[in-house]
Amino acid sequence: MPSTAVVWFRRDLRVHDHPALAAAAEGHDRVVPLFVLDERLLHGRFESGPRTAFMLGSLRALDAELRRRGGALCVRSGRPEEVVAQVAAAVGAEAVHWTSDVSPFARRRDDAVTAALRDAGVHGRPHGGNHCADVSLPRTKAGRPMTVFTPFWKAWERLERRDVLAAPERIRLPPGLAPGSLPDGPRLEDELPAPFCAPGEPAGRAALDAWLDGPVDRYADRHDDLIGGTSGLSPHLRWGSISAREVEARARERGGEGAAAFVRQLAWRDFYAHVLLMHPGNARLEFQARYRDLQWDDDDELLQAWCDGRTGYPLVDAGMRQLAASGWMHNRARMVVGSFLTKNLHLDWRRGEWWFGRMLLDGEPAQNNGNWQWIASTGVDPAPYFRRMFNPVLQQQKFDPGGVYVRRWVPELAGVPDDRLAEPWTMSAGQQRAAGCVIGRDYPEPVVDHAIERRAALERYRAAGSA
């Protein structure tokens, strides 16, 4: 009798360097590639139209890649703990393979699926594949999970790496299997803003090729450039349409200072996965217990101004408008807008995490949570809170001195002179008329005074820390 296995896809939507798919194809005669449309994916805590569109586009591309190899993507709807076992029973599968994940939601889901398979007499086979290395392994000398990046990075560099795997040449489905179909759902625009490309593995691999063919060499010097300088690969890493392990291997093969700096960013991604795996409570609470009583304001009007990019601080507004228009924001801008929300507006970091979770194409629980707790000074890898209070004016003057980024996303400031662009409210009435930008009419006045709110934030953090 020919043996059959199911490969349960989640956020590993590719055929190249896919340990679970490779193991199933090598160990079984027939393979059922399965994706379960769980309502919690579409309408859960971080419901996101743009990210759902990117996911569906990636799934369509995955189906095409499977069909080129003789297979097809089997799509079913429902709860995975019910559907996966039902499909396995229907096709007579001996095993179900999948790529393990680190978020509390994913781990609860996987435990439930494992139990259902055990009851059905089917083997559950989790594999690595979402990260460069096994993020469960790094430990301090005392044997504890790691909470500071630099020691993690040194330990991560020494971890064993698996070989990069080729895509299966052939995938054979069981006879009579009805693949099902993906919903129409939201669709992305035909062209995403640069540096992005269409969803799906072929587009992701093409983008990786282009990045490693030269631009990565300048990454060490240009990674803070608000326009250009970054790879645009993060949505593909989030949905696994490219493999982090393959990205790392190919970057190391490229070599050079830029590639080394890029690999270090992949280590940050693995670091936050390690942190959430080891500290699942971080998904809801501050890692640093002393800041769990930090005083936050509750001002929906200020939150909306921040979400809309109408704070009166050009760099903050440019970042938030880039996010709304493209589903992405440069990392430097993410730090500035995050600092502004938590330390100028005094709004809870969880509200920023929620908005980013809804808007980002690359919104991934471990990275989103880790980055928001980093900027709020409540998480791991702590630095004194006053070191992460970014002045949006100085940040703009340093990282967008010519105003290219700000003028791209805040066009009403196009005529403002360079020497006033970071602080347009300092223009005289005559200068405002000449620039075609009257503050309070064409562009908002600052919603807060950075200097005053910085002092207020220092008081709040100091009070919470001493308590």
Sequence and secondary structure as in RCSB ss.txt:
>XXXX:A:sequence
MPSTAVVWFRRDLRVHDHPALAAAAEGHDRVVPLFVLDERLLHGRFESGPRTAFMLGSLRALDAELRRRGGALCV
RSGRPEEVVAQVAAAVGAEAVHWTSDVSPFARRRDDAVTAALRDAGVHGRPHGGNHCADVSLPRTKAGRPMTVFT
PFWKAWERLERRDVLAAPERIRLPPGLAPGSLPDGPRLEDELPAPFCAPGEPAGRAALDAWLDGPVDRYADRHDD
LIGGTSGLSPHLRWGSISAREVEARARERGGEGAAAFVRQLAWRDFYAHVLLMHPGNARLEFQARYRDLQWDDDD
ELLQAWCDGRTGYPLVDAGMRQLAASGWMHNRARMVVGSFLTKNLHLDWRRGEWWFGRMLLDGEPAQNNGNWQWI
ASTGVDPAPYFRRMFNPVLQQQKFDPGGVYVRRWVPELAGVPDDRLAEPWTMSAGQQRAAGCVIGRDYPEPVVDH
AIERRAALERYRAAGSA
>XXXX:A:secstr
   EEEEEESS   STT HHHHHHHHH SEEEEEEEE HHHHHSTT  HHHHHHHHHHHHHHHHHHHHTT   EE
EES HHHHHHHHHHHHT SEEEEE   SHHHHHHHHHHHHHHHHHT EEEEE  SSSS TT    TTS    SHH
HHHHHHHHS         S     TT             SS  TT   SSHHHHHHHHHHHHTTGGGGHHHHTT 
SSSSS   HHHHHHTSS HHHHHHHHHHH SHHHHHHHHHHHHHHHHHHHHHH GGGGTS SSGGGTT   B  H
HHHHHHHHT SS HHHHHHHHHHHHHS   HHHHHHHHHIIIIIS B HHHHHHHHHHH TT  HHHHHHHHHHH
TT SSS   GGGG   HHHHHHHH TT HHHHHH GGGTTS HHHHT GGGS HHHHHHHT  BTTTB   SS H
HHHHHHHHHHHHHHHH 
